[in-house]
Amino acid sequence: MLTALYADGNGEIYDAPGYGAVGRSGFSDVALTMDDVIPLPEGTDLMFLPGRSALAMKSGRTSPIAGPLLAVAAVLPVGFTRTWLPAYVKQEDAPLLPLYGYTAVASYKDKLYVAAVKSDDNEKWHPHRYNTTDLPDKIAKVRKDVGANRLIEHLARCSEEWHCCTAENLFYHRWEAGIPVSPTCNAHCLGCISLQPAGCCPSSQSRIAFIPSVEEVAAVAVYHLRTASEPIISFGQGCEGEPSLAADTIAESITSIRTETECGVINMNTNAGFTTGIKKIVDAGLDTMRVSVISGREQTHQSYYRCNYSLEDVKKSIAYAKANGVYVSLNMLLFPGLNDLPEEVVAWLSFIRETGIDMIQLRNLNIDPDLLGSQVELDKAKPVGIKNFINTLRREFPLIQTGNFSRYIKSR
């Protein structure tokens, strides 16, 4: 039997012999088995959940572990996809949880296990490659190489304060480097990591407060594309709004970049709701595009994004990008008890067939489970399970890549 974990008032984490581990999908709690878990991956963080009592299986029934004991969750490293949420009983005065991908965790024979599957090779994104002791020196070198540039200063802060991997890659001269451009957005996502309303959970990073000039964008982009290994520059970062709202800046920047170098890949991460802006950026020479989507159903999509565009607009943007040679990935936001509902699975299969996307990137949705459940309908039918959902995607679309990370693909 997998053993439940709990935390005491000081945040110390213990196992609870005799109490079985429980996971959650939507609002349904189930006993976890060894088929549901994998050994705790390196780089996983454990945390207790304030205002939430640890739930366990005892004598065939789920109940809180005796005493004022708190639930425990794991936050997975990149390359792993969550299959079960942590189970708990929410107390009346429970605070809203910060924006993390809370995952069920348990103990077996003195070892820890998490409810997850390995879904991609995470070597490039392994924690040991980031936040190294020489990062400040590397930032200083790029400042000297590029010269005065507000984007460099912003990305330095992203690297040193928020430990953003795509920001750090600029200074490490490698792979995908983020270039934020847009302080505004056309959606009000429940799980937005850069802008939350007052009284809600804190944002995990601050949104960029300025629109960089074409010259600033081009200088950073050309520098990275010329000096990095497998270089990708990406518009649409966690520290900004919707990049297509800055279409003029991005399109002019791409034109300027490509007059200087044909090296590397130009990517954009987007909600794809502003089709006019998407078209302008695609026409300028965008190589790849990753589209954030939580559902193939309009009602569910709107409940999460709370946006001024429709899912049909998203499809139109994808269609235009595909017709013009852009490699398109879905940034599929995953939440156990939502994506794997039978009606959601049917909608996903239809959406993917209709759009003809090239890759599915699985993303654990970082959000308080109860917040999502208060806004989006969950558990109308029994979920098929996240593992079964992923297997269905792979079976139905064998030619579509399924993983977690953007690929270095020169589409044009």
CORSUL-V414989 format. One line per field, one symbol per residue. phi: phi as a letter, one per 20 degrees, with the letter a starting at -180 (. if undefined). psi: psi as a letter, one per 30 degrees, with the letter a starting at -180 (. if undefined). burial: 1 if it has 16 or more other C-alpha atoms within 10 Angstrom, else 0. A space follows every 10 residues. Layout:
phi: ???
psi: ???
burial: ???
This chain:
phi: .fefdbcefe nfdcecgndf fcdccmdddc fecffeccgg ffnfddbedf mcffdbdblm ceaffgofde fccddfffnc dfdcefeadf efefffffec efcfcbcblm cecceacfda edgfdfgfec lffeggffff ffgffengaf fffffffgfe edlfffffgg eelbledecf cdedbdccfg dfecbcfgne fffeaefgdb effgffffff ffgffedeel fcdcendfeb eefffdgfff ffffgffffe bdfmdddceb emeefgfggf ffffpfecbd debdbedgff gffeflddcd ffffffffgf fffdneedde eefdbgncge fgffggffff ffffemfebd decffeafgf ffffdcfcmf bffenfffff ffgfffcfee fcacdfdece ec
psi: kkklllkafg gkkllikfkk kklkjcgkkl kklfffllkj lkfkkklljk gjkkklkkhg kklkkklikk lklkjlllfk kkfklkkljk legklkklil ikkkklkjhg lklljlkkfl jgefgkfffl hlfgeeeeee eeeeeeakke eeeefeeeee efhkefeefe ffhkbkkkjk fjfllglike gkffjklkfa kkkflkkkgl jlleeeeeee eeeeffflki kkkkkilfgl bjeffheeee eeeeeeeffe kgkakjlkkl fgfieeeeee eeffgkelkk kkkflgkeee eeeefhlgll feeeeeeeee eefggkkkkk ijjkjkfdfg kefeeeeeee eeeefhlfkj jkkkkjlkee eefffkklhf lklfkeeeee eeeeefiffk kkbflkljjj f.
burial: 1111111000 0010110011 1111110011 1110011011 1000001111 1111111000 0111100011 1111111111 1111111101 0000011111 1111111100 0111111011 0100001001 0000100110 0110000010 1101111110 0011111111 1111111111 1111111111 1111110000 1111111100 1111011111 1111110101 1111111111 1111111011 1111111000 0011111111 1111101111 1101111111 1111111001 1111111011 1011111111 1101011111 1111111111 1101101100 1100111111 1111111110 0100000110 0011111011 0010001001 1111111110 00
